[in-house]
Amino acid sequence: MTDLLYSEAEDDLRAAVRSLLADRCDAAAVLTRAESDTPYDPRLWASLATDMGLAGLLVPEKLGGQGATHREAAVVLEELGRSVAPAPYLTGAVVAAETLLGCATDDADAAVAELLGALASGRTVVVLAAPLSAAPSAELSGAVRADGSSLSGRITGVADAAAAKVLLVPAEDGLYAVETGAPGVTVESLTPLDLTRPLATVTLDGAPGRRLAGSAAAPVRRGLLAGAGLLASEQLGLAEWCLEEVVRYTRDRKQFNRPIGSFQALKHRMAQLWLEVVSARAAARNAADALAAGSEDAPLAVAVAQTYCSRVAVHAAEECVQLHGGIGMTWEHPAHLYLKRAKADSIALGAPGRHTVAVAELVGLPAPL
């Protein structure tokens, strides 16, 4: 039987990541960086990716990584979600890493192995050049044309492209690696809803690329599937923080000489939210475990997790803002960062409605209208 409980090693990993984020990525620091043109903290990323080795969790040891599983990566994402950390972990260490692993074979191409080693060490941030909204079943190769090793095309809404040194570009005849500093590559920042996960438009005009795979479909699907599954863990961490913060605030805030958390109407709302968060934890852990085990049911587990966890995260963030009253509506309080991240995550890697249709198709039931 599948064990979805956290292991001792996973608890230790959580404690280490939470301690680092509490020291380097508290609410005040995130708010300050969100107001700037550079939301990323290079020192924080170096500590996470290089010092702790988290960038290479999913990369096998023989390729320079940690050889861990999606369960450990899910724990990291829970903590990053709790602090809405502006770090390219989901897009780089999960989606890009899994996409590259989908290119590797027994006689793995040297270019793929080299990129995986650079990614795992934290020296290089690698990002899949795909819209953040792309679901695992999306067809992406039509946006870029290849003329030999020269690429041309335009991809909008690419998350963390501004932090990337290498882009994985799906093209008509395969998957290519393109350096962002190469001639013919333009990365134009957009104004996103979620200021902690910047978006950009990537334009390629005769940009040089290294071909990594003869077909982009399978590697990209693998990367997006893992990303969607582990995004549920980020949403879980976000929802847990919102619930805990609401409970703390309503216990301390008094009205009519009583804590407002003692009012029955608010108790019911928080109890309902607790039930949703507990269910979201089960769904997110099931998706991470299915991915870790390479289960044939992984697509179903991922679709279920995204269908449910997206809505729970948004509901938790909305309740966090509303139950904080006036202070929850201010820029100074971090509640708005969680609401924006939850809203942006709800359409990332496939909207809940799309995943609901996928669930119906996978189990052979009519899709909801």
Number of C-alpha atoms within 10 A of each C-alpha: 3 8 9 16 10 14 12 9 10 17 13 12 19 20 15 14 22 19 13 16 21 11 11 16 21 15 18 12 14 22 20 11 17 19 11 10 10 15 21 22 16 12 10 19 21 17 17 20 25 17 13 18 16 27 31 29 25 24 25 17 14 10 17 18 21 18 13 16 17 23 27 23 25 28 24 28 28 29 26 24 25 21 23 30 25 24 22 25 24 25 26 29 26 30 26 30 29 24 27 27 20 19 21 19 9 5 6 12 14 11 15 22 18 13 20 28 21 19 26 30 22 24 15 19 27 33 31 28 30 28 20 22 18 19 21 24 17 16 15 20 19 11 16 19 19 19 11 11 12 17 24 18 18 16 18 19 22 26 28 27 29 21 20 21 16 23 22 24 29 29 23 19 18 17 26 26 24 23 18 21 13 14 12 15 21 17 19 15 19 14 10 15 15 21 23 25 23 26 24 23 21 24 19 24 17 17 21 22 20 17 22 22 21 13 18 24 22 13 24 31 21 22 22 27 26 28 26 28 32 31 31 35 31 30 34 34 26 29 35 25 22 25 20 13 16 23 18 12 17 21 14 13 13 13 11 6 7 13 14 20 22 12 12 10 10 15 15 12 12 22 12 11 21 17 11 20 24 13 17 29 22 15 26 30 28 23 34 30 23 22 23 18 15 11 13 10 13 21 23 22 23 30 29 24 32 35 25 20 31 26 19 25 31 23 18 28 27 20 22 27 22 15 21 17 11 9 14 18 15 12 11 13 15 20 25 20 22 28 25 20 23 29 20 20 27 25 18 21 26 24 19 21 17 17 25 21 17 21 21 16 13 13 9 9 11 10 13 8 5
